[in-house]
Amino acid sequence: MLAVAIAACDSSTSSDTSTDPPEPMEFSDIEMDLELFQQAGRTAPEFDTKNMAAQVAEYLGEGAENEQFTPYDFAGLWALAADAVFQSYGMLPNVYFNEEMWGEGTLDGNTWVWEFSQTVEDESITMRVTAEEIEDMVNWELRYSFSSPDESIENALLLSAEVRTDGTAGTWAIHSFAEDTGDDAPEIEFEFLIEGDITTMLEMRVFDEVDGNFENLLYQVVDQTASLSFLLGDALTTYIEWNRETWEGFVESDEYNDGVRSCWDSNLQTTEC
């Protein structure tokens, strides 16, 4: 139903003020620089956000323990899997934070409001976007109401974001769909920082209220050094670091070489650390 609303929604609101509303940020500007791993033609396996460590370990199988994968290969699989998860969930703000979909908004006090509805047969959905500017930040919310003969959801929070007006820093969260139905979709939070045209920090936190699992992916760039950390709960289980210029790097992981640091050189070949 949400997809139908995106494709066919029509706004009936209009603005009677000359004040311009804030523009939605381009979430596509946020990306990890994984050229080191992508250049070798590797593609990421398909993983979802829940129990990613177990899925990657299962995908690698006994090869990790038997060192049939080189350190570079192992690190690349982890990095591209992390990017695949981010791309899957990171595209949602780009879909929903779309002015062409919203139409024109109205200013209610200090808050801009866009609201639109769509009905298909006996199901209807209403989307409501709000934006409030506070100094150099904009607080966004996307809420939806849904009704059908079988269920009714009122004013549920789908997306929230707090971003700098120039789009260089902020946070956003994807909240559970239809939480009243008992679905076990995880809450997902993102935090990012862009300096120049480079994403220097990207963190993704996944919390599953049903199973009580907490997973965290943290990508950072400091000068020419990039790193990717994966934590399960409070425990760091996999850490990858590489030089973005020379392509030398290493991996430390509970799933590889008994957690001992394993390195590769600028030719991506295994080397002593």
C-alpha positions, 0 to 999 in steps of 0.5 A: 500500500505504501508503494501504491501511495508513492506511485499515485499520491496527489496533494490537495494542499497549497501554500499561502506563504512566501517562505520557502520550506526546507529541501529534503537532503540527498541521502544518495550523497552518503556512501562508503568508499569501497573501491579497494574491494569493488575493483576486483569484481567482487559482488556482495552476497545477499544478507538482511540486517538480522544476525548478519554475523551468523549469515556471513559465517555460514556463507564463508563456511569452513573456508574461514577456519581453514584459511582458504580465503585470503585476508583480502578476500575475507575482508572484501566479503564483509565490507561488501555485505555491510554496504549491501545492507546499508544500500538496502535500508539507506534507499528508503529515505530517498524514496519517501523524502521526495518533494514531487511526491508530497506536492506543496506544503503548508506552514503551521507555526514553525513546522512545515506540513505535507499530507496526502492520501490514497485509496485503493479499493477498501484500503486507504493510507495517509502520509504526513511529513513534517519539517521543523527548522531549529538553527542550522538543523532540520527535524523531519518526521514521516508518519502514516495512517492505514485502514482496511477491513482487517486492521487500522494503524493511526499516526505510526512513525515510519521515518525520522531524521535530524540533518544539518541544513547543508546536508553534511551531518545528521541522523535518521531512523527507520522505525518498525512497520505496523508495530501493532501487528506484532511484526518483528521488523528491527529498528534501524538508526543511521548517523553520518558525517560528510567532509568535502565530498567524502563520507568520513563517518557512517554508522548503522545501528540495528536493534531487534526488540523481539530477540534483543539483538543489537548490531552495529556497523561503523565506517570511518575515514581519517586522512587516507585510512579507512576502517569498518567495524562490526560489533555484536552487542558490546563486542567488536567481532570484525575490524577491517582497516585499509589505506585508501591510497596504497590499498594495503590493509588488514583484518581482525575477526573472530571468524578468521584466523582465530582472530589474529591480525591478517594483512595484505599488501598493495597488490592485495596479496597476503603478507606478514603484518 
